[in-house]
Each structure stands twice: as structure tokens, then as C-alpha cells.
Amino acid sequence: MTLLKVILISLILMILFISYHLYSDSPVTTDEIFRHDEPEQIQRSVDNFIKVVEENKTDYVARGAHAKGHACVKAYFDINESLASSLQHGVFHSPGKRYKSWIRFSNGRSSMKAHHDADKDAHGMAIKLFNIYDNELIQEEDSSETQEFLMHDAPVFFAANVEDYNRFVESDDKILYFFSGLNPFKWNIRELFHGLATLKEAPASPLWSKYFSNTAYKLGPHNIKFSAQSCSALETVNKQDKTDADFLRKTMAEELKTGEACFVFMVQIQDPDKYMPIEDPSIEWKESDSPYIVIAKITIPVQEFDSVEQQQFCENLSFSPWHSLNEHRPIGELNRIRKAVYQASSDYRHNENSQEIPINLDW
């Protein structure tokens, strides 16, 4: 056999091997699928998350994920005037309606120890709408006081399911997790690719990025994912020194002193005839299968946000995808574990820091 044939066969085998790992057999359904061991997996996730928080605490207990916040900024959330009637559910019930909100921008890591903004990381955007009820939108008994949308700057989550996520968190060597065992067909190659893609170079500014929900949600009768994309880069020239560990916060502070920023808020509706599963957040819903629809605009006005008081207010806030109306309920197993994990993490953090969640959100 010639060397060329050996190389070609090796390439073909490599392509087949990678293709095997990139394939997902997650079923496409419009209804959620519940694991038989979900209660045990949820408790396992809670225990793991609290352990991570404890391992990373100093004299201050930070969040178990997205520990380093850059800012909480005041923002307006305006529903599109021409929003289609089929999308007018929950907080989107009234075209043209304006909400006030707080938006927290963050880095993704669980640790704040020697955390430099230039380190490769995920970057988050969490929106908290408040004063959401009116004569048309009546609060139900079990509904949240706020409506929150949590996102980060990669279109997929690296883990396909809660069991994989728990095994990753529990692994002492994160790289070996992806190559556990001697059978290469049981390695987690697809998750490795997603994990590496999640660790991004720092953006020029958190205000210039695109953020994704990763997991699925309800919008009335629809299953959706959502995204927020910067309208355009601010004209302010970024002159921040990127050797500064907190240059993202300082960049935002300089930008918002002189000009406002904006994002468009978009949804992508599940088409059950396409490969758009709701139980596997490691699968990207292709825009060619379901284009994004702009349903709101976010405006961040000129402001100063980096006072000590506002930073502490920001740290005391609690964000969760389950701070939500029923019309926007999180769906899928990763979202279901987040309900217990986020609540346990928030309770532990506020108790250890002797702080309370702010009640008055208005500005």
C-alpha cells in the first residue's frame, strides 16, 4: 500500500470518527422529556454547585457561575410596535410597551481569584425586567415578580445533558473528562469542541457582542430560543489598557459616559420538522431552519454605573431563568436543574455574605 493510500485512508477514518462524535441522536419533540433519574441528578448538581462556590470563596462568597460582574446598568426594553399577534404573549403582550430593566454583564468563570478580563472565557448578559404587571398582564399566583432573560456569548452549551455536566464538574482533570476510558467512541469530542469554542477572547466591549440563551423556553404556545445582538459598535474608540484586569468594566464606563448603547432582542421558533431539539442545548438551531425574529429593542442610556453602592447592589441581585412568567417558562432538562441550583446558590451566597436580595428595583 502506497503512502498516499495510507494518508487517504487515515483522513477518511478521521473524518468518520469526528463525524460520529459530532452526531447527536437527541429526539426532536415539542414536549419535554423527563429522565428517570432526574431528581437524583438535580440533587447531585446542587451539591456540586455549592462545592464549587465553597472552593472559590475568599472573604466574600461569589456566584457559582459568572462570578465576576462588569456592571449592572439601567436599560429600557421596548416591545416592537409591529410585533405579530402570534408572538404577543407574556411581557410581549402589548406592542410598543416599554419596560425598565437592570442588565448585568459578566465573565463566565466561577472564580474571582486573580481573574483577568483578557483570559479566555464565556461572557454573560442577564436581563431583569421589573414592574411588569399592568391591567392587561395580571400576576398569577405562582408567577415571578420579574421577567429575566439569561444569555452568554456562544450559541450552544458545551454539555448535552445533566449527567454529562455533572461528570464534568466532578472531574479532577477537565481535559481527561473528554477522553475518559479506552474506547474512543465513548469520548466526548463534540463537547470538547463546544467547550473550547465557549472560551472566547475578550470582546472589545460587552456592549458590542451577541448573546444567546442556549436552552429553550416557552413563548406562549411556541418553543423558542432567544438572543440579543448589539445594534452596532459604539463610536467611542476603545483606548482602554487591556493589561488592566478590569478593562471591560472600565471600557463600558467610558462608553456610557458619552453615548447610549442598544441591542435587538430576537427569538427563534422551533420547527419540529427540523433538527431543533429542546432537550439538548449543545445543538445549535440553524438560522436557515428558523430565522431569528426581532421582537424588542434594548436601549442602555448614558449613565454612570461604577459607584461602590451600585456595584454592591449588583452583587446582591439574584438572576435565574426561573424568575419568569409561565408564558416564558424554561424548558428542557438543563433548565430544570437550573431552578434548584440557582436557588440553592443564591440562598447560600446571600446567607454567607449576610446580604439580602434588593426589593426596590426601580430607578
Secondary structure, DSSP 4 states (H G I P E B T S, - for coil): --HHHHHHHHHHHHHHHHHHHH-------SS----TTHHHHHHHHHHHHHHHHHHH-SSS---SSS--EEEEEEEEEEE-TT--GGG--GGGSSTT-EEEEEEEEEE--S--TT--TTS-B-EEEEEEEES---SSSPPPTT--SSEEEEEESSSS-S-SSHHHHHHHHH-SSHHHHHT-SS-GGGS-HHHHHHHHHHSBPPPS-GGG-EEE--SEEEETTEEEEEEEEESS--SS-----TTSTTHHHHHHHHHHHH--EEEEEEEEE--TTSS--SS-TTSPPPTTTS--EEEEEEEE-S----SHHHHHHHHH----TTSS-GGG-EESHHHHHHHHHHHHHHHHHHHHTT----S----
